[in-house]
Amino acid sequence: PCSDVGMRIVEPDLDNRGQRIMFIIHVDTILRGAHLIDIYGTRFLPRHFKYSDSLDRFEAFYINKYADHHVHEIA
């Protein structure tokens, strides 16, 4: 876990060209959903930023283990 906030950080896997590696997974392999918190860095978000673009725009996320007790047990 990150020593500053106590939450784990997840990042997308990248290939040797810096492109995100993507896979299709079966829904029955998902254990549970996770609440991700964007790691913003030092710059401001653009004025017309849409939350729906978060997964494509941010390079790393915290797994919010404080969102519910099930995530707290896993993270």
C-alpha positions as CSV (number, residue, x, y, z in Angstrom):
1,P,0.0,0.0,0.0
2,C,0.9,3.6,-0.5
3,S,2.4,4.9,2.7
4,D,0.8,8.3,2.3
5,V,-2.9,7.1,2.2
6,G,-2.8,3.4,3.1
7,M,-4.4,2.3,-0.2
8,R,-3.0,0.1,-2.9
9,I,-2.2,1.7,-6.3
10,V,-3.2,0.0,-9.6
11,E,-1.9,0.9,-13.0
12,P,-2.7,-0.4,-16.5
13,D,-0.2,-2.9,-18.0
14,L,1.7,-1.4,-21.0
15,D,3.4,-3.2,-23.9
16,N,6.9,-2.3,-25.1
17,R,5.4,0.6,-27.2
18,G,3.7,2.2,-24.2
19,Q,0.2,1.1,-25.3
20,R,-2.2,-0.4,-22.8
21,I,-2.6,-4.1,-22.9
22,M,-6.2,-5.1,-22.9
23,F,-8.1,-8.3,-22.5
24,I,-11.7,-9.4,-22.6
25,I,-12.6,-11.2,-19.4
26,H,-15.6,-13.3,-18.6
27,V,-18.1,-11.7,-16.2
28,D,-18.2,-14.8,-14.0
29,T,-14.5,-14.4,-13.2
30,I,-15.0,-11.0,-11.5
31,L,-14.8,-11.4,-7.7
32,R,-16.3,-7.9,-6.9
33,G,-16.3,-4.4,-8.1
34,A,-13.8,-1.9,-6.8
35,H,-14.1,1.9,-6.2
36,L,-11.1,3.5,-7.9
37,I,-9.8,7.0,-7.0
38,D,-7.9,8.8,-9.7
39,I,-4.4,9.9,-8.8
40,Y,-4.4,13.4,-10.1
41,G,-0.8,14.5,-9.9
42,T,0.1,18.1,-9.9
43,R,-1.9,19.5,-12.8
44,F,-5.4,20.7,-13.0
45,L,-8.1,18.9,-14.9
46,P,-9.3,20.5,-18.1
47,R,-12.5,22.6,-17.7
48,H,-14.7,20.2,-19.7
49,F,-13.3,17.0,-18.3
50,K,-15.9,14.2,-18.1
51,Y,-15.7,11.6,-15.3
52,S,-16.5,8.9,-17.9
53,D,-13.1,9.5,-19.4
54,S,-11.2,8.8,-16.1
55,L,-10.0,5.3,-17.0
56,D,-8.5,6.5,-20.3
57,R,-7.0,9.8,-18.9
58,F,-5.4,8.8,-15.7
59,E,-2.2,6.6,-15.4
60,A,-2.8,5.2,-11.9
61,F,-5.6,4.8,-9.3
62,Y,-6.0,4.1,-5.6
63,I,-8.2,1.2,-4.7
64,N,-10.6,2.7,-2.1
65,K,-10.6,0.2,0.7
66,Y,-12.7,2.5,2.8
67,A,-15.7,2.4,0.4
68,D,-17.1,-0.8,2.0
69,H,-16.0,-3.6,4.3
70,H,-15.6,-6.2,1.5
71,V,-13.0,-4.1,-0.2
72,H,-11.3,-3.5,3.1
73,E,-10.8,-7.2,3.6
74,I,-9.3,-7.7,0.1
75,A,-7.1,-4.6,-0.1
